[in-house]
Amino acid sequence: MKRTKRLGLLLALACTPARGEAQALWDSTALAALFAGHRPAVQSGGYREDWFQAAQGGVIVGRHVLGHLKVELEATATSGDSQFVSRPITLPGQPYPYWLTSTETTSVRSVGAVAAWQFRDNEWVHPFVLAGVTADFERTVAYTPEQFLNGDPRAGALRQRLSDGRTEETTAVRAGAVIGGGAKLYFREHAFVRSDVRLAVGRDQQNVAFRAGVGLDF
């Protein structure tokens, strides 16, 4: 009887999964993502597409602070995406506005801090949710080519230069709130793959990123 009890106790200990106390405190992830960003409306009644798409890369560093609660810091940057933009301008003596065209190339650098809650220990696969804040540095390079308006020679109208061809660069800083969720899958003891969806919302700002990456905990 005593042997049976001892054998049962040994089997129970052998089948008990690793506890959360043994999980690593830190982890880091290298990310690649598909990023979609929303641009504010063009002023003066102009037009461009509302959304732009770009590739994104970045890094995340996280630390467990309380059980399954983790704090993460991240830094990301996107490639540039170009859009054609039209803006109306009013010309003296013309009954209708003239549409001046340009090309805008937009890229975004972001830094953020989030709190993430994971639903299991680092044992195999676990989902997580996150919420936090972000600061986006949206860089826009606008190129307006040389453009002319040809007047009616019968009326003695001259050719008017509307644009002399110029490039202008601006950077807008926008703060927003972040929500998201995803999962981590361990393929080795301290190595994992991670995928998540991250949504940032703020004044004149909405963007979403579908992200995947590989990481290590330590």
Backbone torsions as a table, in degrees:
resi	resn	phi	psi	omega
1	MET	NA	-43.8	-180.0
2	LYS	-64.9	-38.5	178.0
3	ARG	-62.7	-39.7	179.9
4	THR	-63.9	-41.9	178.5
5	LYS	-64.1	-42.8	180.0
6	ARG	-64.2	-41.3	179.4
7	LEU	-63.9	-41.5	178.2
8	GLY	-63.8	-38.2	179.2
9	LEU	-66.3	-41.7	178.4
10	LEU	-63.6	-41.3	178.6
11	LEU	-64.5	-39.9	179.8
12	ALA	-64.6	-40.9	178.5
13	LEU	-66.5	-38.4	-179.3
14	ALA	-67.3	-31.8	-177.2
15	CYS	-89.7	-4.1	-179.1
16	THR	-76.2	125.9	-179.4
17	PRO	-68.5	162.8	177.9
18	ALA	-60.4	142.4	-177.7
19	ARG	-89.1	162.8	-178.0
20	GLY	-63.8	-23.9	-178.5
21	GLU	-62.0	-23.5	-176.4
22	ALA	-88.0	-6.1	-175.3
23	GLN	-75.6	151.5	-175.9
24	ALA	-67.8	150.8	179.2
25	LEU	-82.1	-35.3	-173.8
26	TRP	-113.5	152.2	167.4
27	ASP	-149.4	159.3	177.8
28	SER	-140.3	146.2	-175.5
29	THR	-137.0	136.8	170.2
30	ALA	-100.7	128.7	-170.0
31	LEU	-115.6	150.1	164.0
32	ALA	-131.9	145.6	-171.8
33	ALA	-152.6	160.7	167.1
34	LEU	-102.8	121.0	-172.6
35	PHE	-112.4	135.0	174.1
36	ALA	-126.1	122.1	-177.2
37	GLY	-118.9	148.7	-179.9
38	HIS	-104.2	129.6	178.9
39	ARG	-97.6	144.4	173.0
40	PRO	-62.2	159.0	-179.6
41	ALA	-64.3	148.0	177.3
42	VAL	-70.4	135.5	179.4
43	GLN	-73.4	163.6	177.0
44	SER	64.1	29.2	175.1
45	GLY	73.7	18.8	178.5
46	GLY	-76.5	-177.5	-176.9
47	TYR	-140.6	140.8	164.3
48	ARG	-158.9	167.2	177.5
49	GLU	-65.8	144.9	-176.7
50	ASP	-69.4	-34.6	-172.3
51	TRP	-116.5	149.8	171.7
52	PHE	-130.7	154.5	-177.6
53	GLN	-122.9	145.5	-178.8
54	ALA	-155.9	161.4	170.9
55	ALA	-81.7	150.2	-177.7
56	GLN	-136.4	143.5	173.5
57	GLY	-132.9	157.9	-179.5
58	GLY	-178.8	-179.0	178.4
59	VAL	-133.5	149.4	175.7
60	ILE	-128.8	135.4	172.3
61	VAL	-122.3	126.9	-177.6
62	GLY	-127.1	154.7	176.5
63	ARG	-140.3	131.2	173.8
64	HIS	-73.2	128.6	-177.9
65	VAL	-114.3	-22.8	-178.0
66	LEU	-160.3	99.9	179.3
67	GLY	58.6	-115.3	-179.4
68	HIS	-94.9	7.5	178.3
69	LEU	-90.3	130.3	-176.3
70	LYS	-131.8	144.4	173.3
71	VAL	-104.8	133.3	-178.6
72	GLU	-125.6	137.6	170.7
73	LEU	-112.8	138.0	-177.2
74	GLU	-139.7	151.9	175.0
75	ALA	-137.9	131.0	-177.1
76	THR	-138.0	162.4	175.3
77	ALA	-150.0	146.2	-179.6
78	THR	-110.3	162.0	167.4
79	SER	-75.0	177.1	179.2
80	GLY	-94.7	145.8	175.2
81	ASP	-127.1	134.6	-174.7
82	SER	-103.3	143.2	177.2
83	GLN	-136.4	145.5	174.3
84	PHE	-85.4	136.8	-176.5
85	VAL	-126.8	139.2	176.1
86	SER	-122.6	135.4	177.9
87	ARG	-132.7	134.3	178.8
88	PRO	-81.4	139.3	173.3
89	ILE	-127.3	146.9	-179.1
90	THR	-97.8	130.9	-178.9
91	LEU	-113.0	140.7	178.4
92	PRO	-59.9	133.0	177.5
93	GLY	78.8	3.4	179.2
94	GLN	-106.6	131.3	-177.5
95	PRO	-74.3	-21.1	-177.5
96	TYR	-125.0	152.2	177.7
97	PRO	-70.7	154.9	175.8
98	TYR	-104.1	137.3	-176.8
99	TRP	-93.7	114.8	178.8
100	LEU	-91.2	128.0	-176.0
101	THR	-106.6	149.1	177.4
102	SER	-151.8	171.8	177.0
103	THR	-120.8	128.6	178.2
104	GLU	-114.3	128.1	176.8
105	THR	-110.8	121.8	-172.9
106	THR	-116.3	136.9	171.8
107	SER	-137.4	156.4	-174.0
108	VAL	-132.4	128.5	168.9
109	ARG	-109.2	137.3	-175.3
110	SER	-134.7	146.9	167.6
111	VAL	-129.8	143.9	-176.9
112	GLY	-154.4	164.2	175.9
113	ALA	-137.1	130.9	-178.6
114	VAL	-135.5	157.8	167.9
115	ALA	-104.6	129.0	-177.6
116	ALA	-120.2	138.0	176.4
117	TRP	-116.0	119.0	176.6
118	GLN	-101.5	146.5	-170.0
119	PHE	-93.9	-3.8	176.7
120	ARG	-145.3	169.2	173.1
121	ASP	-73.9	173.2	179.5
122	ASN	-79.2	69.7	-174.1
123	GLU	-111.1	-37.3	178.2
124	TRP	-155.2	-77.7	177.9
125	VAL	-135.2	139.4	175.9
126	HIS	-148.9	139.6	174.3
127	PRO	-81.9	164.3	176.8
128	PHE	-151.6	158.9	172.2
129	VAL	-124.4	156.6	-177.9
130	LEU	-145.2	155.5	176.0
131	ALA	-154.7	145.6	-179.3
132	GLY	179.0	-150.2	-176.7
133	VAL	-131.2	158.1	179.4
134	THR	-145.2	154.5	171.0
135	ALA	-124.2	122.8	-178.7
136	ASP	-107.7	132.4	175.8
137	PHE	-109.9	99.2	-173.9
138	GLU	-94.8	112.7	-177.5
139	ARG	-101.1	128.3	-179.8
140	THR	-124.4	126.9	174.8
141	VAL	-111.3	112.7	-176.4
142	ALA	-105.8	125.4	177.2
143	TYR	-114.7	121.2	176.9
144	THR	-111.2	111.1	-176.9
145	PRO	-71.0	167.7	177.1
146	GLU	-65.3	128.9	-177.2
147	GLN	-137.5	145.5	-178.4
148	PHE	-131.3	157.2	169.8
149	LEU	-118.2	119.2	-179.7
150	ASN	-85.3	119.7	178.7
151	GLY	-78.2	168.7	179.1
152	ASP	-78.2	112.1	-177.8
153	PRO	-64.0	-24.6	179.5
154	ARG	-67.2	-27.9	179.0
155	ALA	-95.8	4.2	179.8
156	GLY	77.0	16.8	-179.1
157	ALA	-76.4	141.9	-179.1
158	LEU	-96.2	159.9	175.2
159	ARG	-70.5	128.9	-178.1
160	GLN	-106.7	134.4	174.8
161	ARG	-85.5	120.8	179.9
162	LEU	-95.8	-30.5	178.8
163	SER	-149.2	137.2	-179.3
164	ASP	-94.5	8.6	-179.6
165	GLY	79.9	104.0	-177.1
166	ARG	-148.6	159.0	177.0
167	THR	-122.0	128.8	179.7
168	GLU	-124.6	138.8	-179.7
169	GLU	-119.9	131.7	177.4
170	THR	-134.0	153.7	176.1
171	THR	-130.5	123.4	176.8
172	ALA	-107.3	135.4	178.8
173	VAL	-106.6	125.4	-177.7
174	ARG	-132.0	132.7	176.0
175	ALA	-101.2	146.7	-179.1
176	GLY	-155.5	170.4	175.1
177	ALA	-95.7	149.7	-176.4
178	VAL	-123.1	135.0	169.0
179	ILE	-133.9	157.8	179.1
180	GLY	178.3	-176.4	179.1
181	GLY	-170.6	160.4	-179.5
182	GLY	-176.8	-153.1	-177.7
183	ALA	-152.6	153.3	173.2
184	LYS	-117.7	139.2	179.8
185	LEU	-127.3	118.6	-180.0
186	TYR	-85.9	126.9	175.3
187	PHE	-109.0	-11.1	169.1
188	ARG	-141.7	175.9	-172.6
189	GLU	-58.3	-41.5	-178.2
190	HIS	-121.8	16.7	-178.5
191	ALA	-124.0	141.3	-175.0
192	PHE	-147.1	162.7	165.7
193	VAL	-109.9	148.9	-176.5
194	ARG	-135.7	138.0	173.2
195	SER	-137.1	143.0	179.1
196	ASP	-157.5	168.5	173.2
197	VAL	-120.2	131.0	-175.1
198	ARG	-126.7	125.6	-179.4
199	LEU	-117.2	128.1	176.6
200	ALA	-115.3	131.9	-177.5
201	VAL	-133.9	133.8	176.7
202	GLY	-161.7	-172.6	178.1
203	ARG	-66.4	124.4	-177.8
204	ASP	56.7	29.2	-176.9
205	GLN	-148.6	125.7	167.6
206	GLN	-146.6	127.9	172.2
207	ASN	-148.5	155.7	-179.0
208	VAL	-135.9	142.3	-179.9
209	ALA	-131.7	131.3	173.9
210	PHE	-102.8	109.5	-165.3
211	ARG	-118.2	149.4	174.5
212	ALA	-146.9	148.3	-178.8
213	GLY	-166.9	177.7	176.8
214	VAL	-123.1	149.6	-176.4
215	GLY	-153.9	175.1	178.4
216	LEU	-131.9	147.6	168.8
217	ASP	-113.2	156.7	-175.5
218	PHE	-157.7	NA	NA
